[in-house]
């Protein structure tokens, strides 16, 4: 399934907002935007505290449908406590809103077992009593969601990754224990709500007995890594898979933080793709939603420029919804892929699409667009110095004009 739209009221940063998402089956004419090259990518931008992670959490809760109340996800301070509620508290003795509401519309696929050419709706309420919050399913139609209650069903595939991503040690991993301890679909989004939740290591699940699936996973890992990176051949040393680059073989635990951060959630993602892929289908034919908070975490700038487009092309039927602060990732996409969280009244946030051609701009150019809103990418003392020289040059000072040209092309400190 894909998510089409979500409406959020009194949910943390969101006072009353609506977000439309793109995906390969989206009605782009209805959205009034051209179809981008990567129709399966949604990038969420915005300053810290404007609700990027909150939006991912809202999507995850909506995707749980009627299973949300018994999923095991803990509701902690999700109901909005904004300045407008503080004013209400003074007048009426209340402390913030009493409930939040999340409404979403999804496009299902054959594997979702609900038929085609229809939409599936979700409506989740977060009720609050002082410091206690709980989820309630309040949509009148539950029947279409019945496959979600079965852990063995391939329906309603979605997975989410928080900014804290840690791979569990193979000797400590217990897949059977995980399956028995929590609802399968809740496990797939647990790291959005729990920082301590660890990812499943590649070494304990890769299906070596199923040669077809094994070959597909190996190919997908190498495809997602892209050219000029480590290559994966599915070979093990000392109980760990090794990665090769120019003859140098490195086991996963010995790789850099950047590689382990990327390969850690990629391996966990492919595990869930394998577990939910319909029988007789290739892994690339699996449909679903993948959410990643801070997708550029630990990635070198060169890799930031290619990682998301490469991943989106490797899994073309997956709808990616990711957050980032990287101008390099922005420049690798088109404006239709980007949703910007902007400040609104009462310390809330509202989403917007900015119609500004951004694909292929360099990072400095991106940073001074409305996507980031910086006036300059230079350090403040240097920027002030350049402004002074600019004013002097405009008044006819030829020496200042010469100095301005020189200082624009070098740093401020002595070498």
JOKALIN-V421106 format. One record per pair of residues at least 12 apart in sequence whose ideal C-beta (glycine too) atoms are under 7 Angstrom apart, sorted by the first residue. I is the first residue (numbers start at 1). J is the second residue. D is the distance in whole Angstrom. If there is no record, write none. Layout:
i = <I I>
j = <J J>
d = <D D>
This chain:
i = <1 1 1 1 1 1 1 1 1 1 2 2 2 2 2 2 3 3 3 3 3 3 4 4 4 4 5 5 5 5 5 5 6 6 6 6 6 6 7 8 8 9 9 10 10 10 10 10 10 11 11 11 11 11 11 11 12 12 12 12 13 13 13 13 13 14 14 14 14 15 15 15 15 15 17 17 19 19 19 21 21 22 22 22 23 23 23 23 24 24 24 25 33 33 34 36 36 36 37 38 38 38 38 40 40 40 40 40 41 41 41 41 41 42 42 42 42 43 43 43 43 43 43 43 44 44 44 44 44 45 45 45 45 45 45 46 46 46 50 50 50 51 51 52 52 53 53 56 56 56 56 56 56 57 57 58 59 59 60 60 60 60 61 61 61 62 62 62 62 63 63 63 64 64 65 65 65 65 66 66 66 67 67 67 67 68 68 68 69 69 69 71 71 72 72 72 73 73 74 75 75 75 75 76 78 78 78 79 79 79 79 79 79 79 80 80 80 81 82 82 82 83 83 84 85 97 98 99 99 99 99 100 101 102 103 103 104 105 105 106 106 107 108 109 111 111 111 111 112 112 112 113 113 113 114 120 121 121 122 123 123 124 125 148 151 154 154 156 157 157 157 157 158 158 158 159 159 159 159 159 160 160 160 160 160 161 161 161 161 161 162 162 162 162 163 163 163 164 165 165 165 165 165 166 166 167 167 167 167 167 168 168 168 168 170 170 170 170 173 173 173 175 175 188 192 192 199 199 199 200 200 201 202 202 202 203 203 203 205 207 213 214 216 216 217 217 218 218 218 220 220 220 221 223 224 224 224 224 226 226 230 230 230 230 231 231 231 237 238 240 240 243 257 258 258 258 261 261 262 265 269 273 284 284 284 285 286 287 288 289 289 290 290 291 292 293 294 294 295 295 295 296 296 296 301 304 304 304 305 305 306 308 308 308 309 327 327 327 327 328 330 330 330 331 331 331 331 331 331 331 333 334 334 335 335 335 335 335 335 338 338 339 339 340 340 340 354 354 356 356 358 364 381 382 385 386 386 386 389 389 389 390>
j = <106 107 108 109 112 120 156 287 288 289 23 25 106 107 289 319 21 59 104 106 289 319 21 105 106 107 18 19 20 21 104 105 19 58 59 62 102 104 103 58 102 100 101 79 80 97 99 100 101 54 58 78 80 100 102 126 51 54 78 80 50 51 54 348 349 51 54 348 349 80 82 344 346 348 350 351 55 339 351 42 321 39 42 336 39 40 107 319 39 40 317 107 336 353 336 334 336 337 334 309 312 333 337 312 316 318 319 320 308 312 320 333 337 320 321 337 339 322 324 329 330 333 337 338 321 322 323 339 341 324 330 338 340 341 371 340 341 349 341 343 349 341 349 323 341 293 323 160 192 291 293 321 323 192 193 102 291 321 160 189 192 291 102 124 135 102 104 122 124 156 158 289 185 186 122 137 145 148 137 142 145 148 149 183 185 124 135 137 135 136 137 183 186 182 183 186 186 193 193 126 133 134 135 133 100 126 133 96 97 99 100 126 128 133 96 97 100 96 346 347 348 346 347 346 97 128 128 125 126 127 128 126 125 124 122 123 122 119 121 119 120 119 120 287 154 155 278 287 147 155 156 147 153 155 144 144 139 141 139 138 139 137 138 185 184 276 278 185 276 286 287 288 188 288 289 188 189 269 272 290 188 189 191 192 291 191 265 291 292 293 191 192 195 293 293 294 297 195 191 199 261 264 265 198 199 198 199 201 260 264 198 199 200 201 201 203 204 239 200 201 204 204 205 272 291 293 264 265 268 268 271 267 241 252 267 239 240 241 271 274 274 234 282 283 270 274 232 233 234 270 283 314 266 314 266 310 311 314 306 310 243 244 245 259 243 244 245 251 251 252 253 255 298 298 299 300 297 298 299 292 290 286 315 316 317 317 317 317 318 319 321 318 320 321 322 323 323 324 308 322 324 324 326 329 328 326 328 329 328 332 332 322 329 332 332 363 366 367 372 363 358 366 371 358 359 360 361 362 363 366 359 358 359 353 354 355 356 357 358 353 371 351 353 352 354 371 370 371 369 370 371 377 412 412 407 404 407 408 403 404 407 404>
d = <5 6 5 6 5 7 6 7 7 7 4 6 7 5 6 5 5 6 6 5 6 7 6 5 6 6 7 7 5 7 7 5 5 6 6 6 7 4 4 5 6 6 4 6 4 4 7 4 7 7 6 6 6 4 6 7 7 4 6 6 6 3 5 6 4 6 7 6 6 7 6 7 6 4 5 6 7 6 5 5 7 6 6 7 7 6 7 4 5 5 7 5 5 7 6 4 4 5 6 6 5 7 6 5 6 6 5 6 6 5 5 6 5 7 5 6 6 6 6 7 7 6 5 5 7 7 4 5 7 7 7 6 5 7 6 6 3 7 4 7 4 5 4 4 6 5 7 6 6 5 6 7 7 6 7 5 6 6 5 4 6 7 6 5 7 5 4 4 6 7 5 6 6 7 5 7 4 5 4 5 5 5 6 7 7 5 5 6 5 6 6 5 4 5 6 5 6 6 7 6 4 6 6 7 6 5 6 6 5 6 5 5 4 6 7 5 6 4 5 6 6 5 6 5 6 7 5 6 6 5 6 4 6 5 7 5 5 5 6 7 4 7 5 4 5 6 5 6 7 4 6 4 7 5 5 5 6 7 6 5 4 6 5 7 4 5 5 7 4 6 7 3 7 6 4 4 7 6 5 6 7 4 7 4 4 5 5 7 5 6 4 5 7 5 4 4 6 4 7 6 6 6 5 5 7 7 5 5 7 4 4 6 7 6 5 5 5 6 6 6 5 7 7 6 7 7 5 6 4 5 5 7 6 7 4 6 6 6 5 7 6 6 6 5 5 7 6 7 5 6 6 6 7 4 6 6 5 5 5 4 4 6 5 7 7 5 7 6 7 5 6 7 5 4 6 6 5 4 7 7 6 5 6 7 7 6 6 5 6 5 7 5 5 5 4 5 6 6 6 4 5 5 4 6 6 5 4 5 5 5 7 7 6 6 5 4 4 5 7 6 6 5 6 6 7 6 5 7 7 5 6 7 5 7 6 6 6 6 5 7 7 5 6 5 6 6 5 6 5 6 7 5 7 5 7 7 6 7 6 4 7 6>
